[in-house]
């Protein structure tokens, strides 16, 4: 680096806070904003490989909500709309799948079991796949399965059926 390209510590400290605010504003972030924290699943190596392939296929937007992945950063989790829609891949098989009365839906060729945890939006988990994919929606989607269509193609392409 040439001496003309170097900045003195004084000019950095004078511009530091203002520049940081401008960079955060330009990036569409606020200084105090943090992504929601989501537990990262611990799948088998085989399931993790399917999940990593799924992560590369996931859409950038779902229902006009931009992808904003939760923390900690992982190929096993994804999010849209700052936690409005959260996907976790490689989750354990839900016990509710043993219930013959469990509700299920089909979205573009992929079957999903529905659970409605108290105090939150719906949770859907794929059935008959070599890795279980869970998608949770905020309460605003309580009666809407439309977002599942955004995930059906990527799941079908990357997570094989259990035969």
Residue pairs with C-beta under 8 A, 6 or more apart in sequence:
20 31
21 31
24 30
24 31
34 71
35 68
35 69
35 70
35 71
35 79
35 82
35 83
36 70
36 71
36 79
36 82
36 83
36 86
37 70
37 71
37 72
38 70
38 71
38 77
38 79
38 86
38 88
39 88
40 72
40 74
40 76
40 77
40 88
41 51
41 76
41 77
41 88
41 89
41 90
41 91
41 92
42 90
43 51
43 76
43 89
43 90
43 91
43 131
44 90
46 130
46 131
47 89
47 90
47 130
47 131
47 132
48 76
48 90
48 131
50 89
50 90
50 130
50 131
50 158
50 159
50 160
51 75
51 76
51 89
51 90
51 131
51 133
51 159
52 75
52 76
53 158
53 159
54 89
54 131
54 133
54 154
54 155
54 158
54 159
55 75
55 76
55 78
55 89
56 158
57 153
57 154
57 157
57 158
58 67
58 78
58 87
58 151
58 154
59 67
59 150
59 154
60 66
60 67
61 67
61 80
62 80
62 81
62 85
62 147
62 150
62 151
63 80
63 81
63 85
63 146
63 147
63 150
65 80
65 81
65 84
65 85
66 80
66 81
67 78
67 79
67 80
68 79
68 80
68 81
68 82
68 83
69 77
69 78
69 79
70 77
70 78
70 79
70 83
70 86
76 88
76 89
76 90
77 86
77 87
77 88
77 89
78 86
78 87
79 85
79 86
79 87
81 138
83 138
84 137
84 138
84 140
84 141
85 135
85 136
85 137
85 138
85 141
85 147
86 135
86 136
87 133
87 134
87 135
87 151
88 133
88 134
88 136
89 131
89 132
89 133
89 134
89 159
90 131
90 132
91 125
91 132
91 133
91 134
92 132
93 132
94 113
94 115
94 125
94 132
96 102
96 113
96 115
97 113
97 125
97 127
102 113
102 114
103 113
103 114
104 111
104 112
104 113
104 114
104 127
105 111
105 112
105 114
105 124
105 145
105 148
106 112
107 145
107 148
107 149
107 151
107 152
108 148
108 149
108 152
108 153
108 156
109 152
109 156
110 126
110 148
110 151
110 152
110 155
110 156
111 126
111 127
111 128
112 124
112 125
112 126
112 127
112 135
112 145
112 148
113 124
113 125
113 126
113 127
114 122
114 123
114 124
115 122
115 123
115 124
115 125
116 122
116 123
116 142
117 123
120 136
120 138
120 139
121 136
121 137
121 138
121 139
121 140
121 141
121 142
122 136
122 137
122 141
122 142
122 145
123 134
123 135
123 136
123 137
124 134
124 135
124 136
124 145
124 148
125 132
125 133
125 134
125 135
126 132
126 133
126 134
126 155
126 159
128 161
128 162
129 155
129 159
129 160
129 161
129 162
130 159
130 160
130 161
130 162
131 159
133 151
133 155
133 159
135 147
135 148
135 151
137 144
137 147
141 147
